[in-house]
Amino acid sequence: MPRGDGTGPAGRGPGTGRGLGRGGGRGRMSGGSGLGTGGECVCPNCGYRTTHQTGSPCYELKCPKCGAPMTR
């Protein structure tokens, strides 16, 4: 407050800035990119499905039917 009379620059105070301060962010490691264990790997070309193996990403697997990279 430059003059000490309660008026300050516009846009300051609660409710401004990044995320409003209370729970506005997504938190650590909760962006949804990790899908966890289990699930299936699916071929985007032919629809072939196989169970996902922990430790090997689906995109590293090749579809046994058409040879395309699998997706989760």
N, C-alpha and C positions, 0 to 999 in steps of 0.2 A: 504494500500500500504506500504509494509514493507520498501522499500528503497526510496520511494518518487519519483520514476522515471516513474510512470504510469503503472508499471507491478505489477500485484497482483496475488493471487492464482487463478488457473484455475477454471472455473465454477462460477465465481462471476459476478455480473452485471445484467443489465436488460435482461429479457428473461430466467432467470434461477430460480429455486426454485419452489414454489407451485403455479400453476395456472396462471402464467405470470402476475399476478397483476391486470389486467383490465378485469373484467367480466369473469374470468376463473372459478369461483365457481358457485354453483347452487343457492346460496342465501338461505335465511331463509325460512323454511317451503315450499320449492318448489321441494322437492324430488320426488313428484308424488305418495306418499303413500296415501294421503287423496284424495278420489274421489269426495268429495263434496256431495251436496244434490241431490235428484232425482235418476234416474237410476233404475236398476232392480237387484234383487237377482236371481241367476240361480242355479239350481241343476246340479252338474257336472256328476251325474249318469244318470238321465233320461231326463234332459233338461227342467224340469218344471221351469216356470218364474213367478215371482210376483214382484210387485212394492216395492222398497226399502223404509223403514220407517225411518225417521230421528230419531237418538238417539238409534237405535238398529242395531248393526252390522249384516251383512248377515250371518256371520259364526256362530252366535248364534241361527239362525233359523234352524228348521228341515224341510225337504221337506215333504209335506203332502202325497205325493204318495209313496216314497220309504224310508223316514226317514233319508236320508243322510244330512249332514250339507250343507247349501247353501253357495255359493260364490257370489262375486259382479260381 
